[in-house]
Amino acid sequence: MVQKTKKQMKKMIKTIAIHVIIATVAVFLIVIALSFLVKDDDKGKNRATIKQVEMPYIEEMFITPNDYSRPQLELEQVNAIVVHYTGNPGSTAKGNRDYFENLRIKKTTYASSHYVVGLEGEIIQCIPLTEISYASNNRNGDTIAIEVCHKDKSGKFNEDTYQSLVELVAWLCGKYNLDKDGIIRHYDVTGKKCPKYFVDHEDAWEQFKEDVFIYIEAEQSEIEPVK
């Protein structure tokens, strides 16, 4: 009887020890998880608020919903703006928009973007900002895509196109509270040489991002009343 009691006690102690270990590990994991949440929350609190500028003129020409260029999948969060170039010298914003539209009939590939900026500085919106576009590979789910037209094979944007791109990106940065790190190239996602000129000329890319925030500051100083 005594022997049986000793065995029972040993078994009970072992069971308690196992439960204590499990509980300790669980508490440890919870503490780690909470520390990450606090860090993420602190990041959000410490992140500067990007000033909102006036939206540039944008012509809405939404693509017909279809599986190849407008799947109508929800864009739940925007963490970056991706700049592309069309890779088709001399093509227009309308022409590129229509190419995306026609994919629902041709069914040759999956492609689209939220915006196309044209050679005369026109901006066409192809996809609502609540939906994803097929432009940036594994970053489709958390980015806004902008295709940009160019006159020649160098991929360099002319003055009107460049200015409209600056204004569009500046407005989007304010809308989604994105800093310079939130402006990226297709190249930064996949290594593809897109937009070509900004990949070939890193200094021009850095200057573009600088110009976006120079524009934000300049526009904000005009909007805010003098105190």
Secondary structure, 3 states (H helix, E strand, C coil): CHHHHHHHHHHHHHHHHHHHHHHHHHHHHHHHHHHHHHHHHHHHHHCCCCCCCCCCCCEECCCCCECCCECCCECCCCCEEEEEECCCCCCCHHHHHHHHHHHHHHCCCCCCCCEEECCCCCEEECCCCCECCCCCHHHHHHEEEEEECCCCCCCCCCHHHHHHHHHHHHHHHHHHCCCHHHEEEHHHHHCCCCCHHHHHCHHHHHHHHHHHHHHHHHHHHHHCCCC
